[in-house]
Amino acid sequence: MVNLCVIGAGRVGKHHTSVITRRIPKGRVVGIYDKDQELTREVASEFGIRAYSSIEEIGEDPTVDAVIITTPTFTHHSIATYFMSKKKHVFCEKPLAITLEEAYDMKRVLENSGVKFQIGFMRRFDSGFREAKEIIENGLLGDIMSIRSITRGPGLPPEWAWDVEKSNGFLAEVNSHDFDSVRWLCDSEFVEVFAYGKARKEKKILEKYPDFYDTSVVSFLLENETIGVIEGSCPVEYGYDARVEVLGTKGLLMIGDVQDHQSVLFCETAKKSVRKTIGGWRDRFKEAYILELENFIESILNDKEPSPSIEDGIKALEAVIAANKSIKEGRPVKIEEVRK
């Protein structure tokens, strides 16, 4: 049994607490912490767990084996490095960090700590993505010619994510999964990106945050000469839309759908059909969220290195930072330009 404490009592923190409590018998959430202590007590009461009053209280608690970090990205470095120094295993939500300096320091602390670290790229655990990966690895698709990955969210991320300088913008908060999925499916690293980002829907935000964008397109080249595109938009309101298309020399793979195929298909007499769209990330990747946390817990129990790793988080962050640099400077940017 692994005793875990959740850091952050917002939507994601509460969701992970629910998943472990209800679906993963080898893990036990013993407590939760959020700087909003009223929220901490509320969620703790709901799940019958301890409400911690500080990060340090958790770090000094010998009954806590691991933590799950779901707080805003700008807190990841300080929280993760603290807990790793206290010999607590760490599951950290994406994006890994804000800067590469932070990310490299997290890796350094991890290597000196001897604990396990997993980054929250749950798409690797989705059945559709895994089936696609298997098809590619077995050579059934041939050589990958191009890949297109889309993530569009129904609502706006929180305000702190609107400031690109402080958050890396929506390419980090929304499209980090796309950058990771591309690397993972193609088994190749980013070489160069060329990106556009514009505020096409929430233009009023530009008054406070001039670099804000709600719509982005990133074209890229991988080391194995695959070319591709990543698209992101938030908010789109029509639903949660996460899809990937992979073109190979022997065929085409399409992962995901905007329609909720578990819902009723209503065919009207006017010769049209209606089906609900997928409402949100919790619906689209329901099973993947369970499997990624099971993977983290099993890695602790069996003393195995978890995947996706901190290095996967660094590689995605490099591409995000390069894409934001491309948007700002209006030119292609090689990944080696942003590496430290």
FIVOGU-608009 format. One line per 8 residues: number of its first residue (from 1); for each residue x, y, z of C-alpha. Coordinates in Angstrom, 1 decimal, always signed. Layout:
REM FIVOGU-608009
NUM = X:Y:Z  ...
END
This chain:
REM FIVOGU-608009
1 = +0.0:+0.0:+0.0  +1.2:+3.5:-0.9  +0.1:+6.4:+1.2  -0.3:+9.6:-0.9  -1.0:+13.2:-0.2  -2.6:+15.4:-2.9  -1.2:+18.9:-3.2  -3.8:+21.2:-4.6
9 = -7.6:+20.9:-4.0  -8.9:+22.2:-7.3  -10.5:+20.3:-10.1  -7.5:+18.1:-10.9  -6.5:+17.5:-7.3  -10.0:+16.5:-6.3  -10.3:+14.2:-9.4  -7.1:+12.4:-8.6
17 = -8.2:+12.0:-5.0  -11.5:+10.4:-6.2  -9.8:+8.1:-8.7  -7.3:+6.7:-6.1  -10.0:+6.4:-3.4  -12.5:+4.6:-5.6  -10.5:+2.8:-8.2  -7.0:+2.0:-7.0
25 = -6.8:-0.4:-4.0  -3.0:-0.3:-3.8  -3.0:+3.4:-3.2  -4.5:+5.4:-0.3  -4.9:+9.2:-0.2  -4.3:+10.0:+3.5  -4.5:+13.8:+3.1  -4.7:+16.9:+1.0
33 = -3.2:+20.4:+1.1  -4.1:+23.7:-0.6  -3.1:+27.2:+0.3  -6.9:+27.9:+0.4  -7.4:+26.2:+3.8  -11.2:+26.4:+3.6  -11.1:+24.5:+0.4  -8.6:+22.0:+1.9
41 = -11.0:+21.3:+4.8  -14.0:+21.0:+2.5  -12.3:+18.4:+0.2  -10.8:+16.6:+3.2  -14.2:+16.3:+4.8  -15.7:+15.0:+1.6  -13.2:+12.1:+1.3  -12.6:+11.5:+5.0
49 = -8.9:+12.4:+4.9  -6.6:+14.7:+6.7  -6.5:+18.4:+6.0  -2.8:+19.5:+6.1  -2.0:+23.1:+7.0  +1.3:+23.4:+5.2  +3.7:+21.8:+2.8  +6.2:+21.3:+5.6
57 = +3.7:+19.4:+7.7  +3.5:+16.8:+4.9  +7.2:+16.7:+4.3  +7.8:+15.9:+8.0  +5.1:+13.2:+8.1  +6.7:+9.8:+7.9  +3.4:+8.1:+7.0  +3.3:+9.9:+3.7
65 = +5.1:+7.9:+0.9  +4.3:+10.1:-2.1  +2.7:+13.3:-3.2  +0.6:+14.2:-6.2  +1.2:+17.8:-7.4  -1.8:+19.5:-9.1  -1.0:+23.2:-8.3  -0.3:+25.9:-10.9
73 = +2.8:+25.3:-13.0  +4.8:+28.2:-11.4  +4.7:+26.3:-8.1  +5.9:+22.9:-9.5  +9.6:+23.5:-9.1  +9.6:+24.6:-5.5  +7.1:+22.0:-4.3  +8.6:+19.0:-6.2
81 = +12.2:+19.8:-5.2  +11.1:+20.1:-1.6  +9.4:+16.8:-1.5  +12.1:+15.0:-3.4  +14.6:+16.3:-0.8  +12.3:+14.8:+1.9  +12.5:+11.5:+0.1  +8.8:+11.5:-1.0
89 = +8.0:+10.1:-4.4  +6.4:+12.6:-6.8  +3.7:+12.5:-9.4  +3.6:+16.0:-11.0  +0.9:+17.3:-13.4  +2.0:+18.8:-16.7  +3.6:+21.1:-17.6  +6.7:+20.2:-15.7
97 = +7.9:+23.7:-15.0  +7.9:+27.3:-16.3  +11.6:+27.5:-17.3  +14.2:+25.0:-18.4  +16.4:+26.1:-15.5  +13.7:+25.0:-13.1  +13.3:+21.7:-15.1  +17.0:+20.9:-15.1
105 = +17.2:+21.6:-11.3  +14.2:+19.3:-10.7  +16.1:+16.6:-12.6  +19.3:+17.2:-10.6  +17.4:+16.9:-7.3  +15.6:+13.8:-8.5  +18.9:+12.1:-9.4  +20.3:+12.8:-6.0
113 = +17.1:+11.7:-4.1  +16.6:+8.1:-5.1  +12.8:+8.6:-5.3  +10.3:+8.0:-8.2  +9.0:+10.8:-10.4  +6.3:+10.6:-13.0  +4.9:+13.4:-15.2  +1.1:+13.5:-15.9
121 = +1.0:+12.8:-19.6  -2.1:+10.5:-19.3  -2.7:+10.2:-23.1  +0.0:+7.5:-23.1  -2.4:+5.4:-21.1  -5.4:+5.9:-23.3  -6.5:+2.7:-25.1  -6.7:+4.5:-28.5
129 = -3.3:+6.1:-28.2  -1.8:+2.8:-27.0  -3.3:+0.9:-29.9  -2.0:+3.5:-32.3  +1.5:+3.2:-30.8  +1.4:-0.6:-31.1  +0.4:-0.4:-34.8  +3.2:+2.0:-35.5
137 = +5.8:-0.1:-33.6  +4.7:-3.2:-35.5  +5.4:-1.5:-38.8  +1.8:-1.7:-40.0  +1.7:+2.0:-40.8  +5.0:+2.0:-42.5  +7.2:+5.1:-42.1  +5.4:+8.1:-40.6
145 = +5.1:+10.9:-43.2  +3.2:+13.5:-41.2  +1.2:+13.9:-37.9  -1.4:+16.3:-36.8  -2.4:+16.7:-33.2  -5.3:+18.8:-31.9  -6.4:+19.9:-28.5  -9.3:+22.3:-28.0
153 = -10.9:+23.0:-24.6  -14.4:+24.1:-23.9  -13.4:+26.8:-21.3  -10.7:+29.3:-20.4  -7.8:+28.2:-18.2  -7.4:+30.3:-15.0  -6.1:+33.9:-15.3  -2.6:+33.2:-14.3
161 = -2.2:+31.2:-17.5  -3.1:+34.1:-19.7  +0.2:+35.8:-19.1  +2.6:+34.1:-21.5  +5.7:+35.4:-19.9  +4.8:+33.9:-16.6  +3.0:+30.7:-17.7  +4.2:+29.8:-21.2
169 = +0.6:+30.4:-22.3  -1.9:+27.9:-23.6  +0.7:+26.0:-25.6  +1.9:+24.8:-22.2  -1.3:+24.6:-20.3  -3.4:+23.0:-23.1  -1.0:+21.6:-25.7  +1.7:+20.0:-23.6
177 = +0.0:+16.7:-24.2  +0.2:+17.2:-27.9  +3.9:+17.8:-27.8  +4.4:+14.7:-25.7  +2.1:+12.5:-27.8  +3.9:+13.5:-31.0  +7.3:+12.6:-29.6  +6.0:+9.3:-28.2
185 = +4.0:+8.2:-31.2  +6.8:+9.1:-33.7  +9.7:+8.0:-31.4  +11.6:+11.0:-32.4  +12.6:+14.4:-31.1  +11.7:+18.0:-32.2  +14.3:+19.7:-34.3  +12.5:+23.0:-35.3
193 = +9.2:+24.7:-34.8  +7.4:+27.6:-36.5  +4.3:+28.9:-34.6  +1.5:+31.4:-34.8  -0.6:+32.4:-31.8  -3.5:+34.9:-31.9  -6.3:+36.0:-29.7  -9.2:+35.2:-32.0
201 = -12.1:+34.8:-29.5  -11.1:+36.4:-26.2  -9.7:+39.6:-27.6  -10.6:+41.6:-24.5  -7.8:+39.8:-22.6  -5.2:+41.6:-24.8  -5.9:+44.8:-22.9  -4.3:+43.3:-19.8
209 = -2.1:+40.7:-21.3  -0.8:+41.9:-24.8  +0.9:+38.6:-25.6  -2.2:+36.5:-24.9  -3.4:+34.0:-27.5  -6.4:+31.6:-27.5  -5.6:+30.0:-30.8  -2.3:+28.6:-32.0
217 = -0.8:+26.5:-34.8  +2.6:+25.0:-34.6  +4.4:+23.4:-37.6  +7.4:+21.3:-36.8  +10.2:+19.0:-38.0  +11.3:+15.9:-36.1  +14.7:+14.2:-36.2  +13.4:+11.3:-38.3
225 = +12.2:+13.9:-40.8  +8.5:+13.6:-39.9  +6.7:+16.9:-40.4  +3.6:+17.8:-38.6  +1.2:+20.3:-37.0  -0.1:+20.9:-33.5  -3.3:+23.0:-33.2  -4.8:+24.4:-30.0
233 = -7.8:+26.6:-29.1  -9.5:+27.6:-25.8  -12.3:+28.2:-25.2  -14.2:+26.6:-28.1  -17.4:+25.9:-26.0  -18.6:+23.1:-28.3  -16.9:+20.4:-26.2  -13.5:+18.9:-25.4
241 = -11.7:+18.0:-28.6  -8.5:+15.8:-28.6  -7.6:+14.1:-31.8  -4.5:+12.9:-33.7  -4.1:+11.9:-37.3  -0.9:+10.0:-38.4  -0.2:+9.5:-42.1  +2.2:+6.7:-42.9
249 = +3.5:+5.1:-46.1  +1.1:+2.2:-45.6  -2.0:+3.9:-44.4  -3.6:+6.4:-42.0  -4.3:+6.3:-38.3  -7.0:+8.5:-36.6  -7.2:+8.7:-32.8  -10.1:+10.2:-31.0
257 = -13.4:+11.9:-31.9  -15.3:+15.0:-30.9  -18.5:+13.0:-30.5  -19.4:+11.1:-27.4  -20.1:+7.7:-28.8  -21.4:+6.5:-25.4  -24.3:+8.9:-25.8  -27.5:+8.4:-27.7
265 = -27.6:+9.1:-31.4  -30.9:+10.9:-32.1  -32.0:+10.6:-35.7  -34.8:+13.1:-36.5  -37.5:+12.9:-39.2  -35.8:+16.0:-40.8  -33.1:+13.6:-42.0  -30.5:+14.8:-39.6
273 = -28.8:+13.1:-36.6  -27.6:+14.6:-33.3  -25.1:+13.2:-30.8  -23.5:+14.9:-27.8  -19.9:+16.1:-27.9  -17.4:+15.1:-25.3  -17.9:+17.4:-22.3  -14.4:+17.6:-20.8
281 = -11.0:+16.0:-20.2  -12.4:+13.8:-17.3  -14.8:+12.2:-19.8  -12.4:+11.8:-22.7  -9.6:+10.3:-20.7  -11.5:+8.7:-17.8  -9.7:+5.3:-17.9  -6.3:+6.9:-18.7
289 = -6.3:+8.9:-15.5  -6.8:+5.7:-13.5  -4.1:+3.8:-15.4  -1.5:+6.6:-15.1  -1.9:+6.7:-11.3  -1.8:+2.9:-11.1  +1.4:+3.0:-13.0  +2.9:+5.5:-10.6
297 = +1.9:+3.5:-7.5  +3.1:+0.2:-9.1  +6.5:+1.8:-9.9  +6.9:+2.6:-6.2  +5.8:-0.8:-5.0  +7.9:-2.7:-7.5  +10.9:-0.3:-7.5  +10.7:+0.4:-11.2
305 = +11.3:+3.7:-13.0  +8.0:+5.2:-14.0  +7.2:+6.5:-17.5  +6.5:+9.1:-18.6  +9.6:+10.5:-16.9  +11.0:+13.8:-15.9  +13.0:+13.8:-19.1  +9.7:+13.5:-21.1
313 = +8.5:+16.6:-19.3  +11.7:+18.4:-20.2  +11.4:+17.5:-23.9  +7.8:+18.8:-24.1  +8.8:+22.0:-22.3  +11.7:+22.6:-24.7  +9.3:+22.5:-27.6  +6.7:+24.7:-25.9
321 = +9.3:+27.4:-25.1  +10.7:+27.2:-28.7  +7.1:+27.6:-30.1  +6.4:+30.7:-27.9  +9.7:+32.1:-29.0  +8.7:+31.6:-32.6  +5.3:+33.3:-32.0  +7.1:+36.3:-30.4
329 = +9.9:+36.6:-33.0  +7.9:+35.5:-36.1  +10.4:+33.0:-37.4  +11.3:+29.3:-37.2  +13.2:+28.3:-34.0  +15.4:+25.3:-33.6  +15.1:+23.5:-30.3  +18.8:+23.8:-29.7
337 = +18.4:+27.6:-29.4  +16.4:+27.3:-26.2  +18.4:+24.5:-24.5  +20.7:+25.6:-21.7
END
